[in-house]
Amino acid sequence: MEIEEHDASASVEEMEGLEVENNQLRNLTEDQNSVISEMEGKVEQLVEALDRAAQAGLTSVTADEVRALKAQLDQRSGELEAESAANAALEEERQRLRDIADRLRGLLDQRDKRLGELEEQLERVLQGPRSVSAEHDYLVEQIEELKRRLLERNREYEALRRRERRLHNDVFERDERVSQMQLTMTDLESALQDRTSELRELEKQFEQSSYELDAARRSERTREVVGRVFADSLELSRDHEKRQDKREEYAAAPDVERKITSPSLDDMTTLASGEEIELDVKETEIDTSDAVDVGDSRPHSPGGHADPGVYDDD
């Protein structure tokens, strides 16, 4: 009955099922690592595109936002590196599990061999009653040893089950992180599309404002030229009117005779000493009522309106 319990405790089929499940976990982990690497490349490309657009001034994303995105990318990279390290540790654990499974197979084979030997010894004991006590003691020792080994194998099997549960939990957490990364990628793509649409709208507004600014500059230049020409013409007309007024005022002013007193000897002495003197100036109007109106009978000449002098030749 104890031999049958030992046979039912840990079968080869269960060990093979554990090995198949470990292979499935390894394949799933490799697929997830490839997906994570692809997502990392896409995130790096998006961040580089945002950085170049921010440096060129073609997007409304500021340098601080780009730095924040870079920090998030670095954080995600660190998490992915930690995940890679965890994957490596899991791979080591799988290798250890494989080794343990191989050792268990060897031990199970040894156990089967020992059980076969025990069965043979039992048959010999049943067939021949010689040295029954010695054989019984030996069998008891073998059974105790087998019990001890069975307990050890049960402990190892429980440890394997715990590690398998941890592996399942790690795979579940990794799936959640992959889904979060996918959501982050979707948000980044939508944000990039929004920034692209905003950039196009800003370009349209810039073109329209440039056209309006050029039109305003042309109209302002035309207004300045017209105003300058109008100011020049107005100034010329005013100067012409002033000259006409001065000419009429000079023509309407009466003829004046001006007499200045000559300085005396004392005045000369005063001037020699460096002082100033005042000379009397007398102005008297000239009566032109008796003047001959030459009219238009005689032409104007540079020398005046008098008759030319005639001299007889001797």
Secondary structure, DSSP 8 states (H G I E B T S, - for coil): -HHHHHHHHS-HHHHHHHHHHHHHHHHHHHHHHHHHHHHHHHHHHHHHHHHHHHHHT-SS--HHHHHHHHHHHHHHHHHHHHHHHHHHHHHHHHHHHHHHHHHHHHHHHHHHHHHHHHHHHHHHHHH--TTHHHHHHHHHHHHHHHHHHHHHHHHHHHHHHHHHHHHHHHHHHHHHHHHHHHHHHHHHHHHHHHHHHHHHHHHHHHHHHHHHHHHHHHHHHHHHHHHHHHHHHHHHHHHHHHHHHHHHHHHHS--EEEEE----HHHHHHHHTT------EEEEE---TTS---TTTS---TT-SS--------
